[in-house]
Every structure is written in C-alpha cells, then in structure tokens.
Amino acid sequence: MAPRTRKEIDTILKEDLVFQTSKERSWLEEEDGTMVGYIDHPEVRPGVVNFEHTVVEDAYSGRGIAGELTKAAADQLRKDGIKAELSCSYSIKWFAKHPEYADVLSDPDKL
C-alpha cells in the first residue's frame, strides 16, 4: 500500500475533529480531547460576540484548521442567532473571503 499523501492525512484529521463551544470560546479537539485550535469570542453586548483571537496549535498549522474552526464557530453563531464583531486579523480575512456568512456579522459593511 502506498503511503498516504498529506492531503489524505489532512482530510482524515479534519473528519476526526470534534467541535466544542462555550459562551466565550469555540474550539476543535481530537477525539481524545487534545486541543487543536480555538477562537476566543467574549460577549461584548447582549447577542454580540467579538472574535478576538484565533489560535491553532503548531502541530496542526498549515492544514486549514483555522478555516474549519472559523466556519464551525460561524455556523454555531448563526444557529444561536448571535452576531459577531471581528478584531482578529484571521477572522477578518476569513469573513471577507466568505460573503455567504455576512449575516453572522453585526456590521457586515465594516469588512
């Protein structure tokens, strides 16, 4: 059997990640609870959080984890009817590239 490519390994890794969320943080972890990455998003006023900081652990960097995490967090906010402000540079870039998530932003015109 041929060795797996990095793309195949990355796909398997992403499929095995578990999305978790709390009031002020969303994160991805492996099934064994190992932290992969997180977004800090404290509430700044009722119904609005601020995506302050996105972190991916070094062992997982360069694999699209930050994008997967941001998408999962945005999906959860949408589901919960919560809006987001953005002060994290990564989140600003991600939302600019994904206009289909403009409804999650408290002020989409700021992008």
C-alpha positions as CSV (number, residue, x, y, z in Angstrom):
1,M,0.0,0.0,0.0
2,A,1.4,3.4,-1.0
3,P,2.0,6.0,1.8
4,R,-0.9,8.5,2.3
5,T,-0.5,11.9,0.9
6,R,-0.6,15.0,3.1
7,K,-4.0,15.8,1.6
8,E,-5.3,12.4,2.6
9,I,-3.9,12.7,6.1
10,D,-5.4,16.3,6.4
11,T,-8.8,15.0,5.3
12,I,-8.7,12.2,7.9
13,L,-7.6,14.6,10.6
14,K,-10.4,17.1,9.9
15,E,-13.0,14.3,9.9
16,D,-11.9,13.2,13.3
17,L,-12.0,16.6,14.9
18,V,-14.7,17.5,17.4
19,F,-16.2,21.0,17.6
20,Q,-16.9,22.3,21.1
21,T,-18.2,25.7,22.2
22,S,-18.8,27.6,25.4
23,K,-20.1,31.1,26.0
24,E,-16.7,32.8,25.2
25,R,-14.7,30.2,23.2
26,S,-15.1,27.7,20.4
27,W,-12.5,25.0,19.8
28,L,-11.6,21.9,17.9
29,E,-10.2,18.9,19.6
30,E,-9.3,15.4,18.7
31,E,-11.5,12.6,19.9
32,D,-9.1,12.0,22.8
33,G,-9.6,15.7,23.9
34,T,-6.3,17.0,22.6
35,M,-6.7,20.7,21.8
36,V,-6.2,21.5,18.1
37,G,-7.2,25.2,18.0
38,Y,-9.6,27.8,19.4
39,I,-11.3,31.1,18.9
40,D,-11.8,33.5,21.8
41,H,-15.1,35.3,21.4
42,P,-16.3,37.1,24.5
43,E,-19.7,38.7,24.6
44,V,-19.4,42.5,24.1
45,R,-23.1,43.2,24.4
46,P,-26.2,41.1,24.5
47,G,-26.4,39.0,21.4
48,V,-23.0,40.1,20.0
49,V,-19.5,38.5,20.5
50,N,-16.1,39.6,19.4
51,F,-13.9,37.2,17.5
52,E,-10.7,38.4,19.3
53,H,-8.1,35.7,18.8
54,T,-7.7,32.5,16.6
55,V,-5.1,30.0,17.6
56,V,-4.0,26.7,16.0
57,E,-1.5,24.6,17.8
58,D,1.8,24.3,16.0
59,A,1.5,20.6,15.3
60,Y,-1.7,21.3,13.3
61,S,-0.7,24.5,11.5
62,G,-0.9,24.8,7.7
63,R,-3.7,22.3,7.4
64,G,-6.7,24.6,7.1
65,I,-7.7,24.1,10.7
66,A,-8.3,27.8,11.4
67,G,-10.7,28.0,8.5
68,E,-12.6,24.9,9.6
69,L,-12.8,26.3,13.1
70,T,-14.0,29.7,12.0
71,K,-16.6,28.1,9.8
72,A,-17.9,25.9,12.6
73,A,-18.0,28.9,15.0
74,A,-19.9,31.0,12.5
75,D,-22.3,28.2,11.8
76,Q,-23.0,27.9,15.6
77,L,-23.5,31.6,16.0
78,R,-25.9,31.6,13.1
79,K,-27.8,28.7,14.6
80,D,-27.9,30.5,18.0
81,G,-28.9,33.9,16.5
82,I,-25.8,35.6,17.8
83,K,-23.9,38.2,15.8
84,A,-20.1,38.7,15.7
85,E,-17.7,41.7,15.6
86,L,-14.2,41.0,14.4
87,S,-10.9,42.2,15.8
88,C,-8.9,39.0,15.0
89,S,-7.0,39.5,11.8
90,Y,-7.5,35.9,10.7
91,S,-11.3,36.2,11.2
92,I,-11.5,39.5,9.3
93,K,-9.7,37.8,6.3
94,W,-11.9,34.7,6.5
95,F,-15.2,36.6,6.6
96,A,-14.1,38.8,3.7
97,K,-13.5,35.6,1.7
98,H,-16.8,34.1,2.7
99,P,-19.6,36.6,2.0
100,E,-22.2,33.9,2.5
101,Y,-21.5,34.4,6.2
102,A,-22.2,38.2,6.2
103,D,-25.5,37.6,8.1
104,V,-23.4,36.5,11.1
105,L,-21.7,39.8,11.4
106,S,-23.1,42.7,13.5
107,D,-22.0,45.1,10.8
108,P,-21.0,43.4,7.5
109,D,-20.2,46.8,5.9
110,K,-17.1,47.0,8.1
111,L,-15.2,44.4,6.1
